[in-house]
Amino acid sequence: MQYRQFGKTGLRMSALGFGCMRLPRTADGSVDEPTAHAMMAYALDHGINYFDSAYRYHNGESELVVGRFLAQGNRHRVHMATKLPPGEVKDASDFDRLLNEQLAKLQTDYLDVYLIHGLRLERWEFVRDLGIREWLDGVKKSGRARAVGFSFHDSLDAFKSIVDSYDWDVCQVQYNYMNANFQAGTEGVKYAASKGLAVVVMEPLLGGRLVDPPSDIAAMWASAPVKRSPAEGGLQWVWNQPEVSVVLSGMSAMEQMRENVASAERSGVGLLSDEELALVGRVRDTYEARTAVPCTSCAYCMPCPNGVDIPRTFSAINSGITYNKMEDARNRYQRLMPGQDPKILASSCIECRTCEEKCPQRIPIADWMPVLHEVLTGQREFSPDLVSSR
């Protein structure tokens, strides 16, 4: 395993971190704990020392599953990160309440990294005004967290403003070759690193969308001077950059773990040639010409007050458009219909726009839902201007 400096903290972290947002599931949707623990053990045995969870991952189950693994004599082998959910904060007393709850779930008395989750500028201003900066100082002084930071979904200007507003140790950003100019982007990554922050990257493969490309993009990867899978090509693009400390992967199967560990072992700063970087640019341009909706399936929009399965709807249309398999997408969507609560369908959207306040990608979800229902039930054909013309 390759290791990197973790900003100004003095810690060294594995190039690959285990993101505990997409743990393996059983048929009923709960975490498959034996498989998850086997993956965690494999991760430790192969040098991964950074685990990342959050209060809301797997509807609160993720921290519990990780905690039971840590309690099996593994705590000293893991740099554990989790996140405070600002949406659960009503007043300053909630800071301690939430942290204490998370420490109990993780069965530990300290965290290596504690992040404020999913910051946008308005969320930061809310918790800032409640005194979170002073509270974070106290958390570090008491030893309940060795390093503090934030994860982020907003504009570059908002990112720089938040970086400059406190003496952070860590930032976690969505970053991949499709998002070089989105949210914090490359400029933000470089800015944070210049301030001494460790940069943790999430969504390096855009929620898995960069793993199994359509045939034309697959052919582009196959033409590369150094043969890599599309997944490894995407990961190596992120690892190529010296500002990046850890790349998280939300692995849900042991095979994904094995492949990503092997990729991390081959990683390095400046590894990619100019020719390989140019290839990534051509792949990016080709994808940008195909994608319908910029959804990463993070599910922050859920639960919908009216029961609509928003991520599944977007996943269906993106699969159909990006991979040129619209009939498969329609079949997938319509399998939801028989015997299911009809509210799960996009046609049940009442345009309350609650989901849009939570969406990291700022997607106009309420405008998309009725249109996509018609497309995915075969009532009309898809075209990119359907929403703008609505």
C-alpha positions as a printed NumPy array, in Angstrom:
array([[  0.   ,   0.   ,   0.   ],
       [  1.153,   3.539,  -0.751],
       [  0.944,   6.15 ,   2.032],
       [  0.667,   9.926,   1.92 ],
       [  1.091,  12.834,   4.275],
       [ -2.211,  13.894,   5.804],
       [ -1.832,  17.649,   5.516],
       [ -0.305,  19.387,   8.516],
       [ -1.481,  16.738,  11.001],
       [  1.709,  14.667,  10.873],
       [ -0.363,  11.546,  10.197],
       [  0.268,   9.245,   7.252],
       [ -2.76 ,   7.729,   5.556],
       [ -3.193,   4.995,   3.006],
       [ -3.74 ,   6.28 ,  -0.521],
       [ -7.002,   4.315,  -0.567],
       [ -9.574,   4.848,   2.162],
       [-12.559,   2.607,   2.906],
       [-15.745,   4.64 ,   2.461],
       [-18.52 ,   3.074,   4.547],
       [-21.411,   4.673,   2.662],
       [-22.049,   1.756,   0.28 ],
       [-21.454,  -1.343,   2.385],
       [-22.773,  -4.678,   1.049],
       [-26.477,  -5.236,   1.66 ],
       [-28.776,  -8.165,   2.314],
       [-31.989,  -8.76 ,   0.371],
       [-33.969,  -6.63 ,   2.85 ],
       [-31.633,  -3.653,   2.39 ],
       [-29.795,  -3.869,   5.713],
       [-26.003,  -4.093,   5.863],
       [-24.584,  -7.556,   5.23 ],
       [-22.429,  -7.377,   8.33 ],
       [-20.373, -10.59 ,   7.917],
       [-19.371,  -9.572,   4.383],
       [-18.732,  -5.975,   5.454],
       [-16.495,  -7.158,   8.303],
       [-14.627,  -9.521,   5.979],
       [-13.989,  -6.569,   3.651],
       [-12.797,  -4.424,   6.553],
       [-10.409,  -7.157,   7.654],
       [ -9.072,  -7.474,   4.103],
       [ -8.617,  -3.715,   3.988],
       [ -6.549,  -3.689,   7.18 ],
       [ -4.504,  -6.705,   6.127],
       [ -3.625,  -4.905,   2.875],
       [ -2.62 ,  -1.619,   4.45 ],
       [ -5.78 ,   0.522,   4.34 ],
       [ -5.745,   2.538,   7.556],
       [ -8.45 ,   5.181,   6.881],
       [-12.134,   4.32 ,   7.397],
       [-14.823,   6.928,   6.712],
       [-18.405,   6.814,   7.967],
       [-21.149,   9.307,   8.833],
       [-24.164,   9.676,  11.093],
       [-26.65 ,   9.064,   8.286],
       [-24.888,   6.391,   6.221],
       [-27.089,   3.305,   5.815],
       [-29.796,   5.085,   7.842],
       [-27.521,   5.147,  10.875],
       [-26.416,   1.521,  10.564],
       [-22.951,   2.193,   9.139],
       [-21.41 ,   3.518,  12.365],
       [-22.848,   0.6  ,  14.322],
       [-21.415,  -1.968,  11.897],
       [-18.013,  -0.281,  11.872],
       [-18.098,   0.026,  15.66 ],
       [-18.627,  -3.689,  16.13 ],
       [-15.641,  -4.323,  13.856],
       [-13.44 ,  -1.863,  15.751],
       [-14.407,  -3.543,  19.025],
       [-12.898,  -6.827,  17.789],
       [ -9.423,  -5.554,  18.672],
       [ -9.086,  -3.429,  15.539],
       [ -9.368,   0.127,  16.844],
       [ -5.613,   0.712,  17.056],
       [ -5.21 ,  -0.256,  13.389],
       [ -7.728,   2.271,  12.03 ],
       [ -7.698,   6.032,  11.586],
       [-11.443,   6.5  ,  12.056],
       [-13.353,   9.395,  10.502],
       [-17.029,  10.19 ,  10.824],
       [-19.217,  13.248,  10.386],
       [-21.48 ,  15.497,  12.413],
       [-24.823,  16.013,  10.598],
       [-25.592,  19.757,  10.653],
       [-29.176,  19.032,   9.624],
       [-29.706,  17.427,  13.052],
       [-28.454,  20.519,  14.893],
       [-31.034,  22.842,  16.409],
       [-28.879,  24.494,  19.077],
       [-25.318,  24.293,  20.391],
       [-26.132,  21.49 ,  22.837],
       [-26.626,  19.18 ,  19.881],
       [-22.909,  19.249,  19.048],
       [-21.991,  17.232,  22.149],
       [-25.119,  15.091,  21.955],
       [-24.358,  13.965,  18.419],
       [-20.641,  13.4  ,  18.953],
       [-21.257,  11.375,  22.11 ],
       [-23.847,   9.268,  20.29 ],
       [-21.404,   8.598,  17.466],
       [-18.558,   7.685,  19.818],
       [-20.868,   5.191,  21.512],
       [-21.947,   3.665,  18.194],
       [-18.338,   3.35 ,  17.068],
       [-17.362,   1.928,  20.483],
       [-14.45 ,   4.313,  20.891],
       [-13.588,   7.287,  23.072],
       [-11.898,   9.296,  20.328],
       [-11.951,   9.906,  16.583],
       [ -8.952,  10.459,  14.385],
       [-10.951,  12.782,  12.128],
       [-14.288,  14.49 ,  12.812],
       [-15.935,  16.326,   9.94 ],
       [-18.952,  18.581,   9.623],
       [-20.979,  16.81 ,   6.977],
       [-22.012,  18.144,   3.576],
       [-21.281,  21.823,   4.164],
       [-22.742,  24.52 ,   2.01 ],
       [-22.15 ,  28.129,   2.871],
       [-25.535,  28.611,   4.548],
       [-25.072,  25.487,   6.694],
       [-21.625,  26.646,   7.724],
       [-22.923,  30.081,   8.689],
       [-25.652,  28.457,  10.812],
       [-23.336,  26.221,  12.861],
       [-20.626,  28.912,  12.943],
       [-23.056,  31.309,  14.58 ],
       [-23.885,  28.61 ,  17.158],
       [-20.217,  28.586,  18.189],
       [-18.971,  25.464,  16.462],
       [-15.471,  26.855,  15.963],
       [-14.966,  27.202,  19.695],
       [-16.578,  23.812,  20.236],
       [-14.204,  22.17 ,  17.742],
       [-11.276,  23.742,  19.593],
       [-12.55 ,  22.055,  22.739],
       [-13.059,  18.706,  21.025],
       [ -9.425,  18.686,  19.932],
       [ -8.162,  19.885,  23.305],
       [-10.117,  17.133,  25.101],
       [ -8.761,  14.461,  22.772],
       [-12.144,  13.395,  21.465],
       [-10.882,  14.133,  17.934],
       [ -7.302,  14.363,  16.725],
       [ -8.19 ,  16.361,  13.602],
       [-11.287,  18.28 ,  12.503],
       [-12.609,  19.332,   9.15 ],
       [-15.591,  19.38 ,   6.839],
       [-17.014,  17.624,   3.807],
       [-18.313,  19.9  ,   1.105],
       [-20.933,  20.367,  -1.622],
       [-21.186,  23.942,  -2.895],
       [-19.423,  26.436,  -5.148],
       [-15.704,  27.153,  -5.354],
       [-16.204,  30.592,  -3.786],
       [-18.104,  29.046,  -0.876],
       [-15.347,  26.468,  -0.455],
       [-12.624,  29.093,  -0.202],
       [-14.704,  31.118,   2.236],
       [-15.161,  28.11 ,   4.526],
       [-11.487,  27.117,   4.266],
       [-10.484,  30.638,   5.349],
       [-12.945,  30.822,   8.236],
       [-11.28 ,  28.374,  10.652],
       [ -8.002,  26.575,  11.285],
       [ -9.137,  23.303,   9.691],
       [ -7.046,  20.137,   9.471],
       [ -9.021,  18.304,   6.782],
       [-11.468,  18.855,   3.941],
       [-13.357,  16.182,   2.032],
       [-14.455,  17.03 ,  -1.503],
       [-16.195,  15.401,  -4.44 ],
       [-13.489,  15.122,  -7.072],
       [-12.911,  13.089, -10.215],
       [-11.945,  13.745, -13.816],
       [-15.531,  14.69 , -14.635],
       [-15.633,  17.232, -11.763],
       [-12.345,  19.071, -12.309],
       [-14.329,  22.309, -12.687],
       [-17.302,  21.444, -10.461],
       [-17.829,  22.407,  -6.801],
       [-14.345,  22.767,  -5.216],
       [-12.717,  21.283,  -8.325],
       [ -9.006,  21.29 ,  -9.045],
       [ -8.619,  24.917,  -7.99 ],
       [-10.214,  24.203,  -4.63 ],
       [ -8.112,  21.096,  -4.057],
       [ -4.939,  23.094,  -4.688],
       [ -6.167,  25.967,  -2.519],
       [ -6.916,  23.731,   0.476],
       [ -3.594,  21.912,   0.184],
       [ -1.745,  25.239,   0.032],
       [ -3.293,  26.075,   3.422],
       [ -2.011,  22.833,   4.937],
       [ -5.312,  20.942,   4.858],
       [ -5.368,  17.237,   4.158],
       [ -7.554,  16.665,   1.087],
       [ -9.78 ,  13.587,   1.198],
       [-11.499,  12.783,  -2.089],
       [-14.973,  11.245,  -2.283],
       [-16.798,  10.123,  -5.429],
       [-13.553,   9.484,  -7.373],
       [-15.57 ,   7.388,  -9.832],
       [-18.696,   9.562,  -9.711],
       [-20.851,   7.101,  -7.821],
       [-19.64 ,   4.218, -10.007],
       [-20.712,   5.873, -13.236],
       [-17.154,   5.861, -14.608],
       [-16.589,   2.131, -14.059],
       [-18.453,   0.446, -16.924],
       [-18.479,   2.839, -19.899],
       [-20.324,   2.442, -23.222],
       [-18.441,   0.811, -26.044],
       [-16.999,   3.977, -27.588],
       [-15.51 ,   5.134, -24.293],
       [-14.335,   1.618, -23.452],
       [-12.502,   1.598, -26.772],
       [-10.815,   4.861, -25.826],
       [ -9.523,   3.353, -22.584],
       [ -8.376,   0.253, -24.477],
       [ -6.29 ,   2.491, -26.751],
       [ -4.283,   3.887, -23.806],
       [ -0.502,   3.41 , -23.906],
       [ -0.703,   1.828, -20.432],
       [ -3.595,  -0.621, -20.187],
       [ -5.875,   0.111, -17.254],
       [ -9.527,  -0.565, -16.584],
       [-11.794,   2.499, -16.671],
       [-12.067,   2.274, -12.876],
       [ -8.329,   2.231, -12.381],
       [ -7.87 ,   4.997, -14.929],
       [-10.247,   7.196, -12.961],
       [ -8.602,   6.438,  -9.63 ],
       [ -5.095,   6.966, -10.971],
       [ -6.138,  10.388, -12.313],
       [ -6.949,  11.453,  -8.745],
       [ -3.881,   9.789,  -7.176],
       [ -1.711,  11.472,  -9.79 ],
       [ -2.167,  14.776,  -7.969],
       [  0.186,  15.636,  -5.067],
       [ -2.453,  17.665,  -3.215],
       [ -4.624,  14.563,  -2.612],
       [ -4.081,  12.753,   0.707],
       [ -6.69 ,   9.967,   0.581],
       [ -9.035,   8.675,  -2.106],
       [-12.204,   7.111,  -0.675],
       [-13.983,   4.27 ,  -2.386],
       [-17.443,   3.157,  -1.273],
       [-16.861,  -0.533,  -1.959],
       [-19.807,  -2.917,  -1.702],
       [-18.197,  -6.21 ,  -2.793],
       [-14.947,  -8.006,  -2.028],
       [-13.952,  -8.01 ,  -5.683],
       [-14.134,  -4.22 ,  -5.745],
       [-11.933,  -4.163,  -2.651],
       [ -9.317,  -6.412,  -4.237],
       [ -9.237,  -4.409,  -7.466],
       [ -8.984,  -1.061,  -5.711],
       [ -6.275,  -2.231,  -3.317],
       [ -4.244,  -3.436,  -6.291],
       [ -4.761,  -0.084,  -8.012],
       [ -3.693,   1.805,  -4.897],
       [ -0.533,  -0.264,  -4.671],
       [  0.327,   0.893,  -8.207],
       [ -0.538,   4.543,  -7.541],
       [  1.776,   7.499,  -7.397],
       [  2.05 ,  11.256,  -7.844],
       [  2.924,  12.23 , -11.411],
       [  2.439,   8.668, -12.616],
       [  0.362,   9.556, -15.678],
       [  2.067,  10.719, -18.857],
       [  0.905,  13.695, -20.91 ],
       [ -0.529,  11.242, -23.404],
       [ -2.549,   9.483, -20.715],
       [ -3.833,  12.781, -19.318],
       [ -4.909,  13.806, -22.818],
       [ -6.815,  10.534, -23.109],
       [ -8.675,  11.295, -19.873],
       [ -9.603,  14.663, -21.354],
       [-11.078,  13.008, -24.433],
       [-13.017,  10.556, -22.265],
       [-14.377,  13.478, -20.24 ],
       [-15.528,  15.306, -23.355],
       [-17.283,  12.205, -24.647],
       [-19.104,  11.596, -21.371],
       [-20.183,  15.215, -21.104],
       [-21.887,  14.891, -24.437],
       [-23.947,  11.906, -23.192],
       [-24.992,  12.329, -19.532],
       [-28.637,  13.24 , -18.943],
       [-28.77 ,  14.236, -15.255],
       [-25.707,  14.905, -13.005],
       [-26.884,  12.633, -10.17 ],
       [-24.255,  10.632,  -8.21 ],
       [-26.794,   8.482,  -6.28 ],
       [-25.643,   9.936,  -2.957],
       [-29.314,   9.807,  -1.792],
       [-29.037,  13.03 ,   0.219],
       [-32.365,  13.969,  -1.39 ],
       [-34.052,  11.096,   0.418],
       [-36.429,  10.385,   1.981],
       [-38.908,  12.129,  -0.284],
       [-41.921,  13.374,   1.756],
       [-44.215,  11.766,  -0.813],
       [-42.247,   8.536,  -1.199],
       [-40.714,   9.075,  -4.653],
       [-37.523,   7.048,  -5.238],
       [-35.537,   9.947,  -6.698],
       [-32.069,   8.329,  -7.043],
       [-33.518,   5.241,  -8.724],
       [-35.374,   7.363, -11.255],
       [-32.237,   9.333, -12.145],
       [-30.165,   6.166, -12.226],
       [-32.577,   4.621, -14.711],
       [-32.542,   7.557, -17.123],
       [-28.777,   8.04 , -16.908],
       [-28.196,   4.361, -17.563],
       [-30.47 ,   4.486, -20.581],
       [-28.953,   7.622, -22.096],
       [-25.285,   7.152, -21.244],
       [-25.149,   3.499, -22.277],
       [-27.675,   3.788, -25.12 ],
       [-29.986,   1.198, -23.524],
       [-33.244,   3.066, -23.032],
       [-35.382,  -0.076, -23.26 ],
       [-33.465,  -1.626, -20.378],
       [-33.944,   1.584, -18.405],
       [-37.687,   1.534, -19.035],
       [-37.914,  -2.099, -18.   ],
       [-36.011,  -1.351, -14.823],
       [-38.268,   1.573, -13.944],
       [-41.508,  -0.179, -14.765],
       [-40.597,  -3.152, -12.588],
       [-41.307,  -0.766,  -9.718],
       [-44.948,  -0.48 , -10.768],
       [-46.67 ,  -3.85 , -10.17 ],
       [-47.449,  -4.457,  -6.511],
       [-45.583,  -1.361,  -5.312],
       [-46.854,   1.754,  -3.603],
       [-47.474,   4.019,  -6.64 ],
       [-45.921,   6.907,  -4.72 ],
       [-42.48 ,   5.459,  -5.411],
       [-42.832,   6.545,  -9.04 ],
       [-41.671,   9.931, -10.318],
       [-45.239,  10.854, -11.259],
       [-46.042,  11.206,  -7.547],
       [-43.776,  14.235,  -7.167],
       [-45.817,  17.133,  -5.74 ],
       [-43.06 ,  19.687,  -6.475],
       [-42.51 ,  20.59 ,  -2.82 ],
       [-38.771,  20.953,  -3.69 ],
       [-37.646,  19.73 ,  -0.267],
       [-35.221,  17.427,  -2.072],
       [-33.639,  20.288,  -4.007],
       [-32.512,  21.958,  -0.775],
       [-30.483,  18.81 ,   0.025],
       [-29.124,  17.954,  -3.431],
       [-25.32 ,  18.446,  -3.618],
       [-25.531,  18.688,  -7.425],
       [-28.241,  21.408,  -7.37 ],
       [-30.446,  19.395,  -9.719],
       [-33.949,  20.847, -10.377],
       [-35.464,  17.543,  -9.243],
       [-39.104,  18.643,  -9.177],
       [-38.87 ,  19.745, -12.821],
       [-37.332,  16.428, -13.882],
       [-39.69 ,  13.989, -12.127],
       [-42.913,  14.27 , -14.21 ],
       [-40.898,  14.438, -17.437],
       [-38.854,  11.355, -16.594],
       [-41.955,   9.4  , -15.662],
       [-43.287,   9.984, -19.155],
       [-39.959,   9.053, -20.75 ],
       [-39.513,   5.931, -18.642],
       [-43.044,   4.714, -19.308],
       [-42.629,   5.202, -23.05 ],
       [-45.025,   8.13 , -23.405],
       [-42.345,  10.313, -24.984],
       [-38.744,  10.159, -26.128],
       [-35.956,  11.756, -24.162],
       [-34.264,  14.943, -25.277],
       [-32.013,  17.206, -23.184],
       [-34.311,  20.238, -23.518],
       [-37.375,  18.559, -21.963],
       [-36.922,  20.257, -18.592],
       [-35.901,  23.681, -19.895],
       [-38.956,  23.733, -22.159],
       [-41.366,  22.646, -19.454]])
